Amino acid sequence: MMANRPTAVSVKPTEDYHLLVTFDNREQRLFDVSPYIRGNWFGQLRDKALFDKVRIGGLSVEWPDGQDICPDRLYYDSIPI
């Protein structure tokens, strides 16, 4: 049986469009959002004021307009720090 992936419990935006995420296993990881910031919908996150409004939403992170990152991607594609 595969263990469940850790879930995000806190998030802090950085100046360079990364997220410092703390997971429920106390691990801190850095996730680069910049490759996602394109197109009309995710492109709105280029606005730093909106990007900085990131928050925990369910098992992952989300922004006020509904943009979110898949929980698996948030964990497995981030870098441990």
VMD Tcl script that draws the C-alpha trace (Angstrom):
set ca {
  {0.00 0.00 0.00}
  {1.34 3.43 -0.97}
  {1.67 6.06 1.76}
  {-0.30 9.26 1.36}
  {1.58 12.28 0.14}
  {2.00 15.02 2.77}
  {-0.47 17.88 2.54}
  {0.24 21.60 2.68}
  {-0.45 23.32 6.01}
  {1.10 26.73 5.36}
  {2.35 28.70 2.38}
  {4.39 31.88 1.90}
  {4.97 33.53 -1.47}
  {8.49 34.69 -2.38}
  {9.60 37.58 -4.56}
  {10.56 35.33 -7.49}
  {7.23 33.50 -7.96}
  {8.12 30.58 -5.73}
  {6.12 29.26 -2.81}
  {7.63 28.21 0.49}
  {5.31 25.42 1.56}
  {5.22 23.64 4.92}
  {3.63 20.20 4.85}
  {1.95 18.22 7.61}
  {5.09 16.09 8.01}
  {6.95 19.32 8.98}
  {8.88 19.30 5.73}
  {9.49 22.65 4.04}
  {9.75 22.69 0.28}
  {10.13 25.35 -2.42}
  {7.78 25.21 -5.43}
  {8.42 27.25 -8.59}
  {5.13 28.66 -9.90}
  {6.72 30.64 -12.77}
  {6.28 27.90 -15.46}
  {2.51 27.99 -14.81}
  {2.11 31.75 -15.10}
  {0.92 31.93 -18.71}
  {-2.33 32.20 -20.59}
  {-5.30 34.28 -19.50}
  {-6.21 32.57 -16.26}
  {-2.90 31.57 -14.64}
  {-1.30 34.61 -16.30}
  {-3.21 36.78 -13.82}
  {-0.68 35.60 -11.21}
  {1.99 37.81 -12.85}
  {0.34 40.54 -10.76}
  {2.39 40.23 -7.55}
  {-0.48 41.60 -5.47}
  {-2.64 38.68 -6.61}
  {0.20 36.13 -6.46}
  {0.87 37.12 -2.84}
  {-2.74 36.24 -1.90}
  {-1.96 32.52 -2.12}
  {-3.50 30.47 0.68}
  {-4.09 26.91 1.76}
  {-7.10 25.40 0.03}
  {-8.09 21.82 0.72}
  {-5.03 19.61 0.21}
  {-3.00 22.18 -1.69}
  {-2.70 25.93 -2.35}
  {-5.02 28.28 -4.21}
  {-5.56 31.91 -5.16}
  {-8.72 34.02 -4.81}
  {-9.75 33.62 -8.46}
  {-9.58 29.81 -8.22}
  {-6.15 29.05 -9.63}
  {-4.61 26.12 -7.79}
  {-1.77 23.62 -7.95}
  {-2.41 19.88 -7.95}
  {-1.47 18.51 -4.49}
  {0.78 15.80 -5.99}
  {2.58 18.32 -8.21}
  {2.98 20.74 -5.29}
  {4.78 18.11 -3.24}
  {6.64 15.97 -5.77}
  {7.77 18.84 -8.03}
  {9.06 20.99 -5.18}
  {12.57 21.14 -3.78}
  {13.29 20.23 -0.13}
  {14.98 23.01 1.82}
}
mol new
graphics top color blue
foreach p $ca { graphics top sphere $p radius 0.5 }
foreach p [lrange $ca 0 end-1] q [lrange $ca 1 end] { graphics top cylinder $p $q radius 0.2 }
display resetview
